[in-house]
Amino acid sequence: MLPTSTLIVLLALVTGLYATALRAGEAAPQPDAELVVAGLGGAVDDEQLGEKVLAAARELELPGGAFGESGTVALLLKLDKPLQPDAEGRPVAKWLAGPLSLAAQFPPSHLSVTIQAAGCQGRLDSKHFKPGVWYQLVFVYDRQGGNHDIYLNGRAQGCVSKVEEFKPEDEARPVTFGGGLRLGPLSFWQRKLKPEEIAALAAQRKVPGYGDVGLQTFGEPIDLDAVRGDSIAAYDFSAPKQLEDWVLEGPGKLEVKDGKLHWETSEGHTVWWLKKDAPKEFLFEWELTPVADEGLCIVFCCAKGKQGEDILTGGLAPRNGVFNLYHSGDFNCYHFSYWCASRGSCNLRKNAGFFLAAIAEHPKPDPLPNWAGSPHMFALLRQGDALTLVCDGKIIMRYADEKGENGPPLGEGKVGLRMMSQMQSAQYDEIRLSKLK
């Protein structure tokens, strides 16, 4: 029989070989074209990255074959110092300009980064990009489909997508690097990289894991039965009369059928408010069944006029579903964009003012392939000044409004749901508003 020490060595050897084999299957994809900045004028040594990077403004010649009808661009960037808004509060930083562009705007609560490649544009709203930290930004684009995505340190963020005209000769134009950050090598693929390939790129460059840069991760279970108290309102949609407790704003259509609420938004964005107020502490629950993997859903809470008015009966300006009336109008609220099939994050904003308070990973259904056609149970829990958003019994996001960002924490008020027109339609059921135990 082998001695214990020998068995331990053998076990360690086998474990190491197994781990090596796993890593071998996660090799980062080789780019079709690459711009190495190490040999260019203005390149300096960066100890953190372990190679030369670009730190001074100059023109860059992109390699041939950088872009395709669909493709992927990966770049590394690091801010040397915090970005500061000017007196007007919203300056623009143009880091790259040309057939590949990268710019930043500064709304009051966050950094908005726009990247464009081959006429395809994506915009990412982020609470990240701290100075002194290397970030890997990967842009996956598709000129035909028009759906793009942005990955930050290996994690999908989603983005607002746009496609503009792009001629083949445009690719030959130089790219101007304006400085203002340190720039690592640029890599190009004439295909859309898979998520696992992008994760391998992040691992290869040893950029921080997402827990190190602030995105909350979906998945921690929560027992809502332990906090659910007396019912304030409950709707199982067994009868059309239940709609009398609600107010619809915008051109949507509601119908109670087969024990569910059928909500159509094909003619425009709509918002649906419960007439009853929620107390400061509450649990709001609803079941959502999307019929397509497109569109965006929002939940509002703590909605009350800036002077304490009831938002439905207090004489505020009329609303018709157009979004700016809800995030920058005459009432305050929190809103979560809790379901968006085309992006990888959930956003919490504090209004009025569209203040980006927190970003979390978009919930993943189980089984994973699609949301469409399957019901999912959402919940919004308010305890003290803390808000917790839940999907299928797992926490999406927690946010404690303790710092008084964009005004003091909000109190009691209306709860409501919003669907964008791209959703076309969805089914809702088992809507409940409860006090806490």
C-alpha positions as CSV (number, residue, x, y, z in Angstrom):
1,M,0.0,0.0,0.0
2,L,1.4,3.4,-0.9
3,P,2.2,5.8,2.0
4,T,-0.1,8.7,2.6
5,S,2.4,11.3,1.4
6,T,2.8,9.5,-1.9
7,L,-1.0,9.4,-2.4
8,I,-1.2,13.2,-1.7
9,V,1.5,13.9,-4.3
10,L,-0.3,11.7,-6.9
11,L,-3.6,13.3,-6.2
12,A,-2.1,16.7,-6.6
13,L,-0.5,15.7,-9.9
14,V,-3.8,14.3,-11.3
15,T,-5.7,17.4,-10.1
16,G,-3.1,19.6,-11.8
17,L,-3.3,17.7,-15.1
18,Y,-7.1,17.8,-15.0
19,A,-7.1,21.6,-14.4
20,T,-4.6,22.0,-17.2
21,A,-6.8,20.0,-19.5
22,L,-9.8,22.2,-18.6
23,R,-7.8,25.3,-19.3
24,A,-6.7,24.0,-22.6
25,G,-10.3,23.9,-23.7
26,E,-10.7,27.6,-22.9
27,A,-8.0,29.0,-25.1
28,A,-8.6,32.6,-26.2
29,P,-9.4,32.9,-29.9
30,Q,-6.7,34.3,-32.2
31,P,-7.7,37.6,-33.8
32,D,-8.1,37.9,-37.6
33,A,-6.3,41.3,-37.4
34,E,-4.5,43.1,-34.6
35,L,-3.0,46.5,-33.9
36,V,-0.1,46.2,-31.6
37,V,0.6,49.6,-30.0
38,A,3.9,48.6,-28.3
39,G,6.1,49.7,-31.1
40,L,4.4,53.0,-31.8
41,G,5.5,56.5,-30.8
42,G,3.9,57.5,-27.5
43,A,4.0,53.9,-26.1
44,V,5.1,53.6,-22.5
45,D,5.7,50.7,-20.2
46,D,2.8,49.6,-18.0
47,E,3.8,47.4,-15.0
48,Q,0.3,46.4,-14.3
49,L,-0.4,45.0,-17.8
50,G,3.3,43.9,-18.3
51,E,3.7,45.5,-21.7
52,K,3.9,48.7,-23.6
53,V,0.7,50.7,-24.0
54,L,-0.2,53.9,-25.8
55,A,-0.4,57.0,-23.6
56,A,0.0,60.0,-26.0
57,A,-2.4,61.3,-28.7
58,R,-1.6,60.2,-32.2
59,E,-3.1,58.8,-35.4
60,L,-3.4,55.0,-35.8
61,E,-3.5,53.0,-39.0
62,L,-5.9,50.0,-38.6
63,P,-4.8,46.7,-40.1
64,G,-6.5,45.5,-43.3
65,G,-9.5,43.2,-42.8
66,A,-10.4,44.7,-39.4
67,F,-14.1,44.8,-40.0
68,G,-16.8,42.6,-41.6
69,E,-20.6,42.5,-42.0
70,S,-20.5,41.1,-38.5
71,G,-17.6,41.0,-36.2
72,T,-15.9,41.6,-32.8
73,V,-13.5,44.3,-31.6
74,A,-11.6,44.0,-28.3
75,L,-9.6,46.7,-26.7
76,L,-7.9,47.3,-23.3
77,L,-8.2,50.7,-21.6
78,K,-7.2,52.3,-18.3
79,L,-8.0,55.8,-17.0
80,D,-5.1,57.5,-15.3
81,K,-7.3,59.8,-13.3
82,P,-11.0,60.3,-12.5
83,L,-13.1,61.8,-15.2
84,Q,-14.5,65.2,-14.2
85,P,-17.6,66.9,-15.7
86,D,-17.2,70.5,-16.8
87,A,-19.3,73.4,-15.6
88,E,-22.3,72.3,-17.7
89,G,-22.1,68.8,-16.2
90,R,-22.0,66.8,-19.5
91,P,-18.7,67.0,-21.3
92,V,-17.7,64.5,-24.0
93,A,-14.4,62.6,-24.0
94,K,-13.4,61.5,-27.5
95,W,-10.8,58.8,-27.0
96,L,-11.0,57.3,-30.5
97,A,-12.4,58.9,-33.7
98,G,-12.7,57.4,-37.1
99,P,-13.9,54.0,-38.5
100,L,-13.4,52.8,-34.9
101,S,-14.6,55.4,-32.3
102,L,-14.9,55.4,-28.5
103,A,-16.3,58.3,-26.6
104,A,-17.9,59.1,-23.2
105,Q,-20.6,61.3,-21.9
106,F,-21.3,62.2,-18.3
107,P,-24.9,62.2,-17.2
108,P,-25.1,63.2,-13.5
109,S,-25.0,59.6,-12.1
110,H,-22.8,57.5,-14.4
111,L,-20.5,57.2,-17.3
112,S,-22.1,56.6,-20.7
113,V,-19.6,55.0,-23.2
114,T,-20.3,54.8,-26.9
115,I,-18.3,52.5,-29.2
116,Q,-18.7,52.4,-33.0
117,A,-17.1,50.0,-35.5
118,A,-17.9,49.6,-39.2
119,G,-20.9,51.9,-38.8
120,C,-22.4,49.8,-35.9
121,Q,-22.8,51.7,-32.7
122,G,-23.4,50.5,-29.1
123,R,-23.9,52.6,-26.0
124,L,-23.2,51.3,-22.5
125,D,-24.3,53.1,-19.3
126,S,-22.0,52.1,-16.5
127,K,-21.0,52.8,-12.9
128,H,-17.6,51.3,-13.5
129,F,-14.4,52.6,-15.2
130,K,-12.4,53.6,-12.1
131,P,-9.0,55.1,-12.6
132,G,-6.0,52.8,-12.3
133,V,-7.9,49.7,-13.4
134,W,-7.5,47.9,-16.7
135,Y,-10.8,47.1,-18.4
136,Q,-11.4,44.9,-21.4
137,L,-14.1,46.3,-23.6
138,V,-15.4,43.9,-26.3
139,F,-17.9,45.0,-28.9
140,V,-19.8,42.4,-30.9
141,Y,-21.7,43.9,-33.9
142,D,-24.0,42.7,-36.7
143,R,-24.7,45.1,-39.6
144,Q,-27.5,42.9,-40.9
145,G,-29.4,42.1,-37.7
146,G,-28.6,45.4,-36.1
147,N,-28.3,43.8,-32.6
148,H,-25.0,44.5,-31.0
149,D,-23.6,43.7,-27.5
150,I,-20.9,45.1,-25.3
151,Y,-18.9,42.9,-22.9
152,L,-16.9,44.4,-20.0
153,N,-14.3,42.2,-18.4
154,G,-15.8,39.1,-20.0
155,R,-19.4,39.8,-18.9
156,A,-22.2,40.8,-21.3
157,Q,-23.7,44.2,-20.6
158,G,-26.1,44.6,-23.5
159,C,-26.3,48.0,-25.2
160,V,-28.4,50.5,-27.1
161,S,-27.8,49.5,-30.7
162,K,-27.7,51.5,-33.9
163,V,-26.5,51.0,-37.5
164,E,-25.3,53.8,-39.8
165,E,-23.9,53.8,-43.4
166,F,-20.4,52.5,-43.7
167,K,-18.5,52.2,-47.0
168,P,-15.5,49.9,-47.6
169,E,-13.2,52.8,-48.2
170,D,-14.1,54.2,-44.8
171,E,-12.1,51.3,-43.2
172,A,-8.9,52.8,-44.7
173,R,-9.3,56.1,-42.8
174,P,-6.9,56.5,-39.9
175,V,-8.2,56.4,-36.3
176,T,-7.3,59.4,-34.1
177,F,-6.4,58.5,-30.5
178,G,-7.0,61.6,-28.4
179,G,-5.3,60.5,-25.3
180,G,-6.9,60.8,-21.9
181,L,-6.4,57.1,-21.1
182,R,-3.9,54.3,-21.6
183,L,-4.7,52.1,-24.5
184,G,-3.6,48.5,-25.0
185,P,-3.6,46.4,-28.2
186,L,-6.7,46.4,-30.5
187,S,-7.9,43.0,-31.7
188,F,-10.4,42.3,-34.6
189,W,-12.5,39.3,-35.7
190,Q,-14.7,39.1,-38.8
191,R,-17.2,37.1,-36.8
192,K,-19.2,37.4,-33.7
193,L,-17.3,35.8,-30.8
194,K,-19.2,33.4,-28.5
195,P,-19.6,34.4,-24.8
196,E,-17.2,31.7,-23.7
197,E,-14.6,33.0,-26.1
198,I,-15.0,36.5,-24.7
199,A,-14.6,35.1,-21.2
200,A,-11.4,33.4,-22.3
201,L,-10.1,36.7,-23.6
202,A,-10.7,38.3,-20.2
203,A,-9.0,35.4,-18.4
204,Q,-6.0,35.7,-20.8
205,R,-5.6,39.4,-20.0
206,K,-6.2,38.8,-16.3
207,V,-8.6,41.8,-16.0
208,P,-10.6,42.0,-12.8
209,G,-13.5,39.6,-12.3
210,Y,-16.8,41.3,-12.3
211,G,-17.2,41.1,-8.6
212,D,-14.2,43.4,-8.4
213,V,-15.8,46.2,-10.5
214,G,-19.2,46.4,-9.1
215,L,-21.8,44.4,-11.0
216,Q,-24.2,42.5,-8.6
217,T,-24.5,38.8,-9.5
218,F,-27.9,37.1,-9.9
219,G,-28.6,34.0,-8.0
220,E,-28.8,34.3,-4.2
221,P,-32.1,32.7,-2.9
222,I,-34.5,34.5,-0.7
223,D,-37.5,33.3,1.3
224,L,-40.3,35.8,0.6
225,D,-42.8,33.9,2.8
226,A,-40.8,34.9,5.8
227,V,-41.4,38.6,5.1
228,R,-44.9,38.7,3.5
229,G,-47.5,40.1,5.8
230,D,-51.1,41.2,5.5
231,S,-52.5,41.7,1.9
232,I,-53.2,45.2,0.7
233,A,-54.3,44.1,-2.8
234,A,-54.3,40.8,-4.7
235,Y,-55.3,40.0,-8.3
236,D,-55.7,36.6,-9.9
237,F,-57.6,38.0,-12.9
238,S,-60.6,35.7,-12.4
239,A,-62.9,38.5,-13.4
240,P,-62.5,41.7,-15.6
241,K,-63.8,43.8,-12.6
242,Q,-60.3,43.6,-11.0
243,L,-59.1,46.1,-13.6
244,E,-61.1,48.8,-11.9
245,D,-58.4,49.1,-9.3
246,W,-55.9,50.2,-11.9
247,V,-55.2,53.1,-14.2
248,L,-53.7,52.7,-17.7
249,E,-51.6,55.4,-19.3
250,G,-50.7,55.2,-23.0
251,P,-52.2,53.3,-26.0
252,G,-52.0,49.8,-24.6
253,K,-54.9,47.4,-24.4
254,L,-55.8,45.2,-21.4
255,E,-58.0,42.1,-21.5
256,V,-58.8,39.5,-18.8
257,K,-59.0,36.1,-20.4
258,D,-58.4,32.5,-19.2
259,G,-57.5,33.7,-15.7
260,K,-54.7,36.0,-16.9
261,L,-54.2,39.6,-17.8
262,H,-53.3,40.0,-21.5
263,W,-51.5,43.3,-22.1
264,E,-50.9,44.5,-25.6
265,T,-48.5,47.4,-26.4
266,S,-48.1,47.2,-30.2
267,E,-49.4,50.8,-30.6
268,G,-47.1,52.4,-28.1
269,H,-45.4,52.3,-24.6
270,T,-47.8,52.0,-21.7
271,V,-47.8,52.3,-17.9
272,W,-50.2,50.6,-15.5
273,W,-50.6,52.1,-12.0
274,L,-52.3,50.5,-9.0
275,K,-54.6,53.1,-7.4
276,K,-53.8,52.0,-3.9
277,D,-50.7,53.3,-2.2
278,A,-47.9,51.1,-1.0
279,P,-46.5,51.9,2.5
280,K,-42.9,52.7,2.8
281,E,-42.2,49.0,3.6
282,F,-43.9,46.6,1.3
283,L,-43.7,43.5,-0.9
284,F,-45.0,43.8,-4.5
285,E,-45.2,40.5,-6.6
286,W,-46.2,39.8,-10.1
287,E,-46.0,36.9,-12.6
288,L,-44.8,37.8,-16.2
289,T,-45.0,35.6,-19.3
290,P,-43.4,37.3,-22.3
291,V,-44.5,36.2,-25.7
292,A,-41.3,37.3,-27.5
293,D,-37.7,37.8,-26.6
294,E,-37.8,41.5,-27.4
295,G,-38.7,44.7,-25.5
296,L,-38.2,46.0,-22.0
297,C,-40.3,45.9,-18.8
298,I,-40.1,48.3,-15.9
299,V,-41.5,48.3,-12.3
300,F,-42.1,51.7,-10.5
301,C,-42.4,52.1,-6.8
302,C,-42.6,54.9,-4.2
303,A,-44.1,57.2,-6.8
304,K,-45.4,60.5,-5.4
305,G,-45.5,64.1,-6.6
306,K,-42.5,66.4,-5.7
307,Q,-44.8,68.3,-3.3
308,G,-46.3,65.1,-1.9
309,E,-49.2,64.9,-4.4
310,D,-50.9,61.7,-5.3
311,I,-49.7,61.0,-8.9
312,L,-53.2,59.9,-10.1
313,T,-55.5,62.4,-8.4
314,G,-53.2,65.3,-7.3
315,G,-53.4,67.4,-10.4
316,L,-50.1,66.5,-12.0
317,A,-49.4,66.9,-15.7
318,P,-51.1,64.4,-18.0
319,R,-49.0,61.3,-19.0
320,N,-49.3,59.1,-22.0
321,G,-46.6,56.4,-21.7
322,V,-43.8,58.5,-23.1
323,F,-40.9,57.7,-20.9
324,N,-39.4,61.2,-20.0
325,L,-42.7,62.0,-18.3
326,Y,-42.0,59.3,-15.8
327,H,-38.3,59.7,-15.1
328,S,-37.9,63.4,-15.4
329,G,-41.4,64.8,-14.8
330,D,-43.2,66.2,-11.8
331,F,-43.0,63.2,-9.5
332,N,-40.4,61.2,-7.7
333,C,-40.0,57.4,-7.8
334,Y,-37.6,54.5,-8.1
335,H,-37.8,52.4,-11.3
336,F,-36.1,49.1,-12.2
337,S,-35.7,48.0,-15.8
338,Y,-36.0,44.4,-14.7
339,W,-36.4,42.5,-17.9
340,C,-34.7,43.4,-21.2
341,A,-34.0,40.5,-23.6
342,S,-31.4,42.5,-25.6
343,R,-29.0,43.5,-22.8
344,G,-27.1,41.9,-20.0
345,S,-28.0,44.1,-17.1
346,C,-30.8,45.4,-14.9
347,N,-30.7,49.1,-14.0
348,L,-32.2,50.9,-11.0
349,R,-32.8,54.6,-11.4
350,K,-33.9,57.1,-8.9
351,N,-36.2,59.9,-10.2
352,A,-37.0,62.6,-10.9
353,G,-33.7,62.9,-12.9
354,F,-33.0,59.5,-14.3
355,F,-30.2,58.9,-11.7
356,L,-28.5,55.6,-12.3
357,A,-28.3,54.2,-8.7
358,A,-27.2,50.6,-9.4
359,I,-26.6,48.0,-12.1
360,A,-27.0,44.2,-11.7
361,E,-26.6,41.2,-13.9
362,H,-29.8,40.4,-16.0
363,P,-31.7,37.4,-14.5
364,K,-31.2,34.1,-16.3
365,P,-34.2,31.9,-16.7
366,D,-33.9,28.2,-15.8
367,P,-33.9,26.5,-18.3
368,L,-31.7,29.1,-19.9
369,P,-32.5,29.2,-23.7
370,N,-35.5,31.6,-23.9
371,W,-37.8,33.7,-21.8
372,A,-40.6,33.7,-24.3
373,G,-43.6,31.5,-23.4
374,S,-42.6,30.7,-19.8
375,P,-43.9,32.4,-16.7
376,H,-41.5,34.0,-14.2
377,M,-42.3,35.3,-10.8
378,F,-40.9,38.7,-9.9
379,A,-41.0,40.6,-6.6
380,L,-39.9,44.0,-5.2
381,L,-39.2,44.1,-1.5
382,R,-38.8,47.4,0.4
383,Q,-37.4,47.1,3.9
384,G,-36.3,50.4,5.6
385,D,-34.4,52.2,2.9
386,A,-33.3,49.0,1.1
387,L,-34.8,47.7,-2.1
388,T,-34.5,44.1,-3.2
389,L,-35.5,42.9,-6.7
390,V,-36.2,39.2,-7.0
391,C,-36.8,36.8,-10.0
392,D,-38.1,33.2,-9.4
393,G,-37.0,33.2,-5.8
394,K,-33.5,34.6,-6.4
395,I,-32.1,38.0,-5.8
396,I,-31.4,40.2,-8.9
397,M,-30.3,43.3,-7.1
398,R,-30.1,44.9,-3.6
399,Y,-29.8,48.7,-3.2
400,A,-29.7,50.6,0.1
401,D,-30.6,54.2,-0.4
402,E,-28.4,55.3,2.5
403,K,-26.3,58.1,1.0
404,G,-29.1,60.3,-0.1
405,E,-28.1,60.1,-3.8
406,N,-30.3,62.4,-5.9
407,G,-32.3,63.4,-2.9
408,P,-33.4,61.7,0.4
409,P,-34.8,58.1,0.4
410,L,-38.4,58.0,-1.0
411,G,-41.3,56.9,1.2
412,E,-44.8,55.6,0.5
413,G,-46.4,56.0,-2.9
414,K,-47.8,54.2,-6.0
415,V,-46.5,51.1,-7.6
416,G,-46.8,50.5,-11.3
417,L,-45.7,48.4,-14.3
418,R,-44.5,49.6,-17.7
419,M,-44.1,47.8,-21.1
420,M,-42.4,49.1,-24.2
421,S,-44.1,48.8,-27.5
422,Q,-41.4,46.3,-28.7
423,M,-42.8,43.8,-26.3
424,Q,-46.0,43.6,-28.4
425,S,-47.8,41.7,-25.7
426,A,-47.3,39.7,-22.5
427,Q,-49.4,37.9,-19.9
428,Y,-49.5,38.9,-16.2
429,D,-51.0,37.0,-13.2
430,E,-50.8,36.7,-9.4
431,I,-50.2,40.4,-8.7
432,R,-50.0,41.1,-5.0
433,L,-49.2,44.0,-2.8
434,S,-48.5,43.1,0.9
435,K,-47.4,44.7,4.1
436,L,-44.4,43.2,5.8
437,K,-44.6,41.0,8.9
